[in-house]
Amino acid sequence: MSGIVESAGTEPARQLPDGQGGAGLPEGNAAQYPTLRRALLDAALEVFTERGYTDAGLTEIAARSGIPVGSLFQHYGGKRGLYLALWEEFREEQERRTAVTLAAERGRGVADPVALFVAGARAYLEGAWDNRRLGRLVAQDDSPAGFDALRRQWDRAWVRRNARLLEVDERHRAGRVRVSVLTTVIGGAARELGDCGDETEAREIVDEVCGILVHLTTPPSSSRTP
């Protein structure tokens, strides 16, 4: 999963944690890199989706992309690099969506933290539906060694960002738990959207989840009837 954030704040997808990626490409290949990168990532997503990460073969990915295996290794170092680049791409796109939405809401004069949070959640969930193939891939247990630790680290950062957006004091355990629950609701809904059969069902889920978030963010005293 990814986070509701005000700005991406991450390095480009090509800058992988182990230093592999687009940096340091030979000058003659630099102009061709975006096209090459897109072909490799699209092919990797297809093969990972069809066969799972473990059973995916680099030879098949290279064949579908039309790019030699040697170039694949040069740019991504193997399956792990491709998988992490896809994950980073998913995160960055989700962050971009939510950042644009939050900026637009603030531009309209919206200042209420809950309204901003729900608007960001809606943008994130809509992005999860639009990018559902990629979302399904990163939600699966079949992933590279060490990926779960990276995902947990990102999830913790996501909770902290949501706490800032909701103006919740994380020093108080109750506040931390509340934001953690809200973040978990969004993440779980995003995974459900990956299995939706059509857009109508997806929109129903997004509306339902946003309603739940509004309810969960309403202070107990406000929800009691006099």
VEXRO-504989 format. One record per residue (C-alpha): x, y, z. Coordinates in steps of 0.1 Angstrom, whole numbers, padded with zeros to 4 digits, always signed. Example, Ala and Ser with C-alpha at 12.3 -4.5 7.8 and 13.67 -1.06 7.14 Angstrom:
+0123-0045+0078+0137-0011+0071
This chain:
+0000+0000+0000+0009+0036-0002+0001+0068+0017-0020+0099+0016+0006+0125+0014+0010+0162+0005+0041+0157-0017+0057+0126-0030+0090+0131-0012+0106+0099-0027+0133+0094-0052+0123+0085-0088+0113+0049-0094+0145+0042-0113+0166+0049-0081+0164+0015-0065+0174+0008-0029+0204-0013-0040+0216+0015-0063+0205-0002-0095+0184+0015-0121+0187+0043-0146+0215+0062-0129+0248+0061-0148+0234+0050-0181+0258+0054-0210+0253+0087-0228+0242+0072-0260+0213+0052-0243+0200+0081-0222+0175+0093-0247+0162+0058-0252+0159+0050-0215+0123+0060-0209+0111+0038-0237+0133+0009-0227+0122+0013-0191+0085+0013-0200+0089-0018-0221+0107-0037-0194+0083-0027-0166+0052-0035-0187+0066-0069-0196+0076-0076-0160+0041-0066-0147+0025-0090-0173+0048-0119-0163+0046-0113-0126+0008-0111-0127+0005-0143-0148+0031-0164-0130+0038-0148-0097+0071-0134-0087+0088-0167-0078+0079-0185-0110+0085-0155-0133+0115-0159-0157+0138-0132-0168+0141-0148-0203+0103-0145-0207+0103-0109-0195+0131-0100-0219+0113-0117-0248+0080-0099-0242+0098-0066-0239+0119-0071-0270+0150-0062-0250+0180-0085-0244+0184-0101-0210+0218-0083-0207+0201-0049-0209+0176-0060-0183+0204-0068-0159+0222-0036-0168+0193-0014-0159+0176-0034-0131+0199-0061-0119+0173-0089-0122+0138-0097-0110+0141-0079-0077+0150-0047-0093+0121-0049-0117+0097-0057-0089+0109-0028-0067+0107-0004-0096+0071-0014-0102+0063-0009-0065+0080+0025-0065+0061+0035-0096+0028+0025-0079+0037+0045-0048+0047+0076-0067+0016+0076-0088-0006+0072-0057+0013+0100-0040+0010+0123-0070-0028+0117-0071-0033+0124-0034-0010+0154-0035-0029+0170-0064-0062+0163-0047-0051+0179-0014-0037+0209-0032-0070+0214-0051-0091+0210-0020-0070+0236-0001-0072+0258-0032-0110+0257-0028-0106+0268+0008-0111+0234+0025-0092+0235+0058-0109+0208+0079-0085+0180+0085-0111+0153+0083-0124+0166+0049-0089+0167+0036-0081+0133+0048-0112+0117+0033-0106+0136+0000-0071+0122-0001-0083+0087+0008-0108+0089-0021-0081+0099-0045-0059+0070-0032-0087+0044-0036-0096+0056-0071-0059+0053-0080-0059+0017-0065-0088+0009-0089-0071+0025-0119-0038+0007-0112-0054-0025-0099-0031-0049-0117-0001-0033-0101-0019-0030-0068-0028-0067-0068+0008-0076-0075+0023-0057-0045-0004-0069-0022+0005-0106-0028+0027-0126-0004+0048-0138-0034+0075-0110-0034+0113-0106-0033+0133-0113-0002+0132-0083+0021+0101-0067+0005+0079-0073+0035+0103-0053+0057+0103-0024+0031+0065-0025+0030+0062-0024+0068+0086+0005+0069+0065+0024+0044+0033+0016+0062+0047+0031+0094+0056+0063+0075+0021+0063+0060+0005+0063+0094+0028+0092+0105+0018+0113+0075-0019+0106+0080-0015+0116+0116+0000+0150+0105-0028+0154+0080-0054+0147+0106-0035+0169+0132-0034+0140+0156-0008+0140+0184+0011+0108+0179+0026+0111+0214-0008+0099+0227-0014+0062+0222-0051+0066+0215-0043+0090+0187-0018+0067+0172-0042+0037+0173-0070+0057+0157-0048+0068+0128-0034+0033+0124-0070+0019+0122-0080+0045+0096-0049+0037+0075-0056+0000+0078-0091+0005+0065-0078+0023+0034-0052-0003+0027-0077-0031+0031-0102-0014+0008-0074-0008-0018-0068-0046-0018-0105-0053-0023-0106-0029-0052-0081-0051-0070-0107-0079-0071-0137-0058-0082-0155-0070-0113-0164-0036-0127-0162+0002-0122-0197+0004-0107-0188-0020-0079-0155-0002-0074-0172+0032-0070-0196+0017-0045-0167+0004-0024-0149+0038-0026-0181+0056-0015-0187+0031+0013-0152+0033+0026-0152+0071+0026-0184+0071+0046-0168+0047+0071-0138+0070+0074-0160+0100+0081-0178+0080+0108-0145+0068+0124-0130+0103+0124-0161+0118+0141-0154+0125+0178-0175+0103+0201-0192+0133+0216-0203+0145+0182-0220+0113+0173-0242+0110+0204-0278+0120+0202-0289+0145+0228
